[in-house]
Amino acid sequence: MADAVTLDVEGPDGPRSMRVSSPDRVLWPDAGVTKRELVEYLVAVGDAFVEANGDRPVALQRFPAGIEGEEFFSKAPPKGTPDFIRTTMVTFPSARAHPMLVIDEPAAAVWMAQMNTIVFHPWPSRAEDIDHPDQLRMDLDPQPGVGFADAVRAAPVLKGILEEAGLTPYVKTSGNRGLHVYAPIEPVRDFIDVRHAVIAAARELERRMPGEVTTAWWKEERGERVFVDFNQTARDRTIAGAYSPRARPGAVVSTPITWDELDGVDPTAFTVRSVPDRLRAHGDPWRGMAEHRGTLDVLLGWWERDLAAGIGELPYPPEYPKMPGEPPRVQPSRARKSAE
């Protein structure tokens, strides 16, 4: 077994020689996919990967012993970060601040894979304007008892809602059981406004598919429905980026698809080994996404309409400080028991 290999990775400043240690280490045991294959995948999809995830703070989900071993998140730059990898200062909900890494070229992703990164979690805002997201993101998350096909049924309805609101929606597999729907937006609203816009769209989807979709934050209230995870839009909450591998069996990849492909798509077919060929054959469905930015004016008008009707704020993630207008963060069954 090789102790290390060196790959020349093309970039805007010419090729960089990137050292990869333990290239034969198996990261996905069921599929036998190695660290070298992961790095070669990132090189093969490099342009699409950088367009989707570049110029954004990125959190790294790292697996030193492969997907079946210990994992941890890196948000601060690891020791030994190369000089060519940019950082940007980020302020978190706790009010603390520190730099985060930014991907500007495929070699940066290769180095992150050398540091045992498997899943890449980019922010929805750009490095030069952290406080104003330029992407609206919606996570269709099937709950126990339902599955990917249920998310597929909900996604075109959500597409129609976002189009009614003047946005251009894009879709990708999550690399797990659900779908991620994105829409590029003008970076003029803060995270609170963007989250409220997501809630407004999610509630509209719930009204149109009440037996199939839910915005209930508490798991005990969701039932066998697709949960629209509105809190993935809260500051410092991220989802796996487009073309990011996932720590799931088969070395599956969170993969952009066209809306025409949605019916009958098999998310398990998109893997570290298959996606490069797909890109070469069909191109990147998300290419040029940022050129189609819309505004949140309509969705925020729906938010204000719901507020006037007494339909207000929803709970934030548990690590957040208490937010204005937020309902109590108490599991409903516990609240009822306390009242009794």
Secondary structure by P-SEA (a helix, b strand, c coil): cccbbbbbbbccccccccccccccccccccccccaaaaaaaaaaaaaaaaaacccccccccccccccccbbbbbccccccccccbbbbbbbccccbbbbbbbbccaaaaaaaaaacccbbbbccccccccccccbbbbbbcccccccaaaaaaaaaaaaaaaaaabbbbbbbbccccbbbbbbbbcccccaaaaaaaaaaaaaaaaaaccccccccccccccccbbbcccccccccccccccccccccccccccccccccccccccccccccccaaaaaacccccccccccccccaaaaaaaaaaaaaaccccccccccccccccccccccaaaaaaaac
